């Protein structure tokens, strides 16, 4: 509990490592996750540039290896026969992986070079084979262009001229591939979806002085550019002038049509036989290349996961090494480490030194924390507390050694939720759902990582579990089970007359929760409203008071006596003497027997209004004897506490700063006389040190970490303004925050009424159904069909609305009460989280 209530003690350490042990040390620290490294280079340092860091070359090499891995992954993804392994390598396998970056780079380069060559060869072979296939179909379809009346020939005209008919075709007895006279033609293959555009371009360019013909190729052909199979057509265009042929050729080049020359009829058969042989040779070569490519990718895929993790690990290590300062034979690093891990850290350093066979041992020392440095916040969390801690961290990380609100939130958060969601039945369903997630969490974890919506619920399974459990408790208090009231703890204390309906108390008070006799009464709603409204005020005041006393624990821990006297005490008096008095009056009114005393109970709303507006007189019945002087005293104390909260703290802060500035000026004057001699001595010392360590800088602590720019000091007026804002916020917040807790009553009322409506409009209709003699009435009541339908409708409405939307609404309202009304009383939330270098948490930068 100690490490959860306040963050772990943190130490600022400086590591001194021999050069040969640096890599092993960082690797082991990455596995253990106990050190958060700091960058030892500031902006003014000559080696602060990314490209001048000690391990910049190695980081670039890792990025190049990652580029090759991405190339391998894209190649594997494009192959259906090979898939990446989903099994993650174990830590032991990962950290025992032998090859270094150079050896791995050589292997990657060999694989990449071979794959690039194979892909180029495949593209060339596919392009050549594709050209041969197109020529084959041109030869097969060529004769049909010269045969009159062929059904496969399409006669297509231009967009302006009429359709070219069969009369425009060459004579059927013409020599097929040896046009006589001035008749010429161009043949080739074009994508089928470009036929219409191609025909229009040719018609406009030639002004209609051509005759196009197209024949569909029955099977799709491979397109090298798109690497897909597309449907194509064979075309032939007749024309009678060389200039027209030149225009058509340029159109073919621009639109992506492939032109093929047809040999003379004497060598046609020989060309076809030679073409078939070449196609067969190309197909065999393609198959062999694909097989080799598949073998290479299969070999790569088996080690891809290990390579990826290994390169990420090495890149993270070198990124951390870039934060170190290296000397001739050693390296210096700074970082944060929890105090309880100091012994473990020394053991790690000794183990890394022994593993690397370094002659000089590694060591570390705790160094003073400078004023500008903020110690990170670290809690030793369990899986149960982690979900509540995330809720708190979403608002703000606790400052170092500040009280952690997550501890109390483990109880207060689900309790406040249950006050709004109180129903035993609904809470039981929620509890069972969360209990299922907890029991089967090992099986559901992988699915939660892949499904974002389910993952959010899974991460908060312990929160949902407690919300359901507390809702069951408040449901018993409200005596509300699916909008019904049951005699869970004995019989009702009241007996009702059958004729008048007036209740008479015949037994002792109902032992636990609301008496079931209130169910079904005409004034049930007003009774519940009164009880829940007053209960919300009491819970809210207690919640805010707890926050103020948590602030007191912070002041005591940090030794802030002035904040105890001039912040905590006036805040408690302001809140306690005003709305704390309201809470006391609620309890007094509850505990008073107004019937026996024959007195009329006063309205607390009017009493509080008169408390502020008419403090010198009470205009209604008294709640207790001596009420007027008590109210005057409380009001005077509250008003007097406001200037105490406003003035002393800023005055003390200004006086303290003036004293510090005076001491600083005196110290600067006393040091001026030694500036000349000291500067000469420092220059000689730095020159000697630089000559010994190679000019990489001094290992002194005060020269090894960057100094942040000091924040500008607030002026006295700004200090007063900030305190004035704080005072106004607290005084007005006492009103608004107290009123904000009325949401506990409002949402509880809404939940109860919705539950009652869903029951009455579904199952209640069937149970109260007035059976007649009709077929429908008998079918509904006697067969149970109506109850089945009503139960299904009620169950779906309960799950979707009450357990879905209503629970989400109550959850968000609870967040508001915890974040604003409670935490604002003590919580700064200005801390910095402890983020150690860790392979498990993937704390590895993408760039150095």
Number of C-alpha atoms within 10 A of each C-alpha: 8 9 14 19 16 21 21 20 17 20 22 22 24 21 17 21 25 23 18 19 25 26 17 19 23 24 21 19 21 25 15 17 17 22 24 21 22 18 18 20 21 16 11 9 11 12 17 16 13 12 14 12 22 18 21 19 13 18 25 16 17 22 18 15 22 17 12 17 20 13 14 20 17 11 15 20 13 11 12 8 10 18 15 16 12 8 8 10 16 9 13 8 11 16 15 8 12 10 11 11 16 11 11 15 17 11 13 19 14 12 18 17 12 15 20 13 13 17 16 12 15 21 16 14 19 20 17 16 21 18 18 18 18 23 23 18 18 24 22 12 20 20 12 18 23 19 17 15 12 11 9 13 20 17 15 17 19 20 14 11 10 10 12 17 12 14 8 11 18 18 13 13 9 12 13 17 17 14 13 9 7 9 12 18 18 17 23 23 26 23 20 17 12 14 18 12 11 21 21 17 18 24 21 13 15 17 13 19 14 24 22 26 22 25 22 20 17 10 10 14 17 19 16 16 8 8 10 10 12 14 16 25 23 27 25 20 19 20 21 14 15 11 11 18 19 11 14 22 16 12 17 19 11 10 15 13 23 18 21 17 12 18 13 12 13 9 10 14 13 10 17 15 10 11 17 14 12 16 18 12 13 20 15 12 16 20 12 13 17 15 12 15 21 18 13 16 23 17 13 20 19 14 13 19 18 19 21 15 17 21 22 20 22 20 26 27 28 26 22 24 25 26 22 25 24 25 19 12 11 18 20 24 26 26 19 21 26 22 16 13 14 18 9 13 22 14 13 19 25 16 18 25 23 16 13 16 12 16 11 15 16 24 16 17 13 16 13 11 12 11 9 11 10 12 21 24 22 26 19 12 13 10 9 14 17 17 20 21 22 15 18 22 17 10 15 17 23 26 22 22 21 25 22 24 27 23 17 12 19 19 15 16 21 22 22 29 29 29 28 29 33 31 30 27 19 24 28 21 16 23 23 15 15 23 18 14 22 15 10 10 16 9 10 16 15 11 13 17 14 10 10 11 10 14 17 12 15 22 20 18 22 23 22 24 23 23 30 31 23 27 29 27 21 24 27 22 17 24 26 25 20 18 23 17 19 17 13 14 13 12 17 21 17 19 15 13 10 8 6 7 10 10 13 11 11 11 11 10 13 17 13 13 16 22 23 22 19 17 17 11 10 9 11 12 15 10 13 17 16 11 15 21 19 19 20 24 24 20 18 25 25 15 21 24 19 17 21 24 16 20 24 20 16 20 20 13 13 11 11 12 14 13 19 18 15 19 23 20 17 23 24 18 19 24 22 20 20 22 18 21 17 20 21 13 17 18 13 13 17 13 9 14 12 12 9 7 8 8 13 12 16 14 13 15 10 12 21 18 11 17 19 13 10 12 18 13 13 15 11 13 12 16 20 11 8 9 11 16 13 12 22 16 12 18 20 13 17 21 15 14 19 20 14 17 24 22 15 16 18 20 13 12 13 17 11 11 13 12 10 12 11 10 11 11 10 11 11 10 9 9 10 9 10 9 10 9 9 12 11 10 11 11 11 12 11 14 11 12 16 15 10 12 16 11 14 16 18 17 18 9 13 12 13 20 20 15 16 11 7 8 7 6 9 11 10 14 10 12 16 19 14 14 17 17 11 14 20 14 13 20 15 10 19 21 13 13 18 21 13 19 25 19 19 26 22 16 20 25 20 14 22 24 14 18 23 16 14 21 22 16 13 20 21 17 14 21 13 9 13 9 14 10 7 8 8 12 15 14 13 17 17 12 11 13 13 22 19 14 15 20 17 14 16 20 16 12 18 20 15 12 17 20 17 12 13 21 22 14 16 22 20 13 20 24 18 15 23 24 19 16 22 22 23 19 22 22 23 15 21 13 19 16 17 18 17 20 24 23 21 12 12 12 15 21 12 11 12 20
